[in-house]
Amino acid sequence: MEKIATRVSYGQALKALGATHPEVMVLDADLSGVTMSNQFAAAYPERFFNMGIAEADMFGVAGGMASCGKTVFANTFAMFSAGRCWEQIRNGIAYPDLNVKVIGGHGGISIGQDGATHQCIEDFGLMRTIPGSWWGRTRIPRRRSTAPSWRPITFMWCAAAPAAARSTMTWGI
């Protein structure tokens, strides 16, 4: 099996999901080339919306679409979803129990060249305080000379999942 970056795999999975689920909508905060949601955009342009550098607005729109029965994947950097848009996600998505997947890429300090304003070590601390939401992170094993350990991949997968998915802790769209 060929190894590929997590974000590339996410883009491929999102595109595949779009083929079988016409209710899936994808929003992106002008980062589709980074989050790889551009794969979905190329296949389903009528269900993809580049919201520009307006993350708070993006999450408001995501909540609105979800309230109309759509399943929404909203993509940005972890810093901007957790840091800049926490209140919009809490009040407009999690409290009304809407089916929005909040995708925060490049969590932690591994983003490097984009600088401190794009790094987020508090993302999980902030998002886990939202009642009724579920948050997860992809991880890969890393071996050190002393003992195996885990380090996060630079792509964070977060979801404010509907109650049915939370009760069983399974991933569903």
Sequence and secondary structure as in RCSB ss.txt:
>XXXX:A:sequence
MEKIATRVSYGQALKALGATHPEVMVLDADLSGVTMSNQFAAAYPERFFNMGIAEADMFGVAGGMASCGKTVFAN
TFAMFSAGRCWEQIRNGIAYPDLNVKVIGGHGGISIGQDGATHQCIEDFGLMRTIPGSWWGRTRIPRRRSTAPSW
RPITFMWCAAAPAAARSTMTWGI
>XXXX:A:secstr
     HHHHHHHHHHHHHHH TTEEEEESS HHHHSTHHHHHH GGGEEE  S HHHHHHHHHHHHHTT EEEEE
EEHIIIIIISHHHHIIIIITTT  EEEEEES BTTTGGG GGG BSSHHHHHTTSTT EE   EEEEE SS EEE
EE SEEEEEB  HHHHHHT    
